Amino acid sequence: MEPTLVEGQGLVTIPSPRARPGQLRCVEHPHRPGFWLVKRVERVHPDATMEILSDNRAATVADSRTFGAVPVAGSYRVVLRVPRRLM
């Protein structure tokens, strides 16, 4: 997620049943249980799924371009980014 986030940066998240385009969300990788991703919401569908994309699309394809839309349920909204100097 660079340049938005940097490696080792902390996040504060909350469960939120409503996703909106532009939000940063933490979602569990659909093919790797226990592996969490931080991605930006690109589009929200009426069936309560969302398309998520990386901010740096040239660096990774671990997003909806690879595995499609993911459920909003079970995802977390990023509400605060903690600067590395405070970690």
N, C-alpha and C positions, 0 to 999 in steps of 0.2 A: 504494500500500500504506500510505498514511498512515492512521492514526497509528502503525502498527507501524514503518514506515520513513519516513525523510524524504529529500527530494530531495538528491542528492549524497552520500548515506551509502554507505560501502563495505561490501562483503560478502565473506566467505570461504566458498567452497563446495567440496564434494567430490562426485565421482560416486558415486551410491549406487543399487544395483538394487532397494532396498526402500523404498517410500514408505508413509507412515502418515498417517492423518488428523491434521490440526493442524500438520503440518510446513510450513515455508516451502521452496519449491522454485523453482529457476530453470529455465524451459522455453523452448524456441524456439517462437515464434508459428507455428502450423501453416500460416498463409496468407501469412506474411511472413518468408521465410528470412533469417537473420542478425539478426532482431529478437527480443531476449530479454525475457521477462516474469518477474516475481517474484510468485508467487501462493501461496495457502495451499491445501493438499490438503484437499478436502472428503470424498472417498470414493475408495477403491481397489477396482477390479474384479478378478475372478479372471483375466481375460484380459490382465493386466499393463498396464492403462490406469488413468488416474485422472482424477477431476473436480477441477478447480482453480477457486477463486473469489477475487475481490478482497476484501480486508478492508473497504474502503470501497465497498460495492456500489452506492451512489448515484452515485459519481463515474465509474465505468467499467463497461463490459460486455465488456471484452476478456478474457474468461475462458470457462469451459465452458458458460456460458449462451448464448454466441454460437457457439462452434465445437465444442462437445461434448467428450468425453473425449480426453485426450492420452496418448501412451505414457510409461510410467515410464522406459523405456530412453532414454538421451540427456539425461535431466534431471539436475539437480544439487541436492543438499540444502544449504541454508544452515546453516552450523555456527557462524558468528560474524558479528555485526553490528558494524562499525567506527564509532565515534562520529565525527561530522563534524569535531569539533575536532582529531582526529588525522589527518585527510585532508590 
